[in-house]
Amino acid sequence: MPDGDLGGTVTAIEADQVKIKTVANEPFTIVFAADTAFFKQVGSSFKMVPAKVTDIHVGNSINVIGHLDPDGITKHAKNVMIVTAETSQKLLAHGGIGQSDVYGKVMAIGGTKLTIARPDKVSQVIEVNEQTAFLKGEPRAIVGTLHGVSSTTSQAELETIKLADVKVGDTIFAKGALKFPATTAMNENIFVASKLAVQVVPSPPNADAGATPKR
């Protein structure tokens, strides 16, 4: 399974992690850290608001961005979104990481090409051009806008920027397509971005930050 977005239904909750099952009935363990950012969907739109770990309950649908361990079943969460089952599937329906979506840390910038380190430890080149839209904002607004399931409120929360505003060390999300066939070695693939967004992660709420989720 690609080390990109992962979604499923919460089946069990422990002190610093939850168990989920995907729609394919695959079990995963989602591990939280001090810097994990939590968000929850409000209503039927893609409006997202900051949340806490204690907002997660058994039966919730969650989508997770983070690093997948070599064991293939443990994911260390960077961002967690508590969403409806419908929204979860919409977010997962847009292809795997490196195919139509790219997420990672900018390691180098040269002209119109950015080299990023993806969470699956693959180095990939992103190419931008005059058609690329550059944005900046919180993950809840970025993910919804890039996947076409955002509300107008989420879109309004994104700042329009330029390539010059993207810096080495930034975490970025990109939407687009591979320039070369996927059969080419990944370090030779070039991903052409139609949209590129720089992530700004807000400080998580202090209250109950280290509390154990309710069962």
Sequence and secondary structure as in RCSB ss.txt:
>XXXX:A:sequence
MPDGDLGGTVTAIEADQVKIKTVANEPFTIVFAADTAFFKQVGSSFKMVPAKVTDIHVGNSINVIGHLDPDGITK
HAKNVMIVTAETSQKLLAHGGIGQSDVYGKVMAIGGTKLTIARPDKVSQVIEVNEQTAFLKGEPRAIVGTLHGVS
STTSQAELETIKLADVKVGDTIFAKGALKFPATTAMNENIFVASKLAVQVVPSPPNADAGATPKR
>XXXX:A:secstr
  SS EEEEEEEE SSEEEEE TT  EEEEE  TT EEEEE TTSS EEE  GGG  TT EEEEEEEE TTSSEE
EEEEEEEE HHHHHHHHTT  BTTTEEEEEEEEEETTEEEEE TTS EEEEE  TT EEEEE HHHHHHHHTT  
 HHHHHTSEE  GGG  TT EEEEEEEESS TTS GGG EEEEEEEEEE      STTTT     
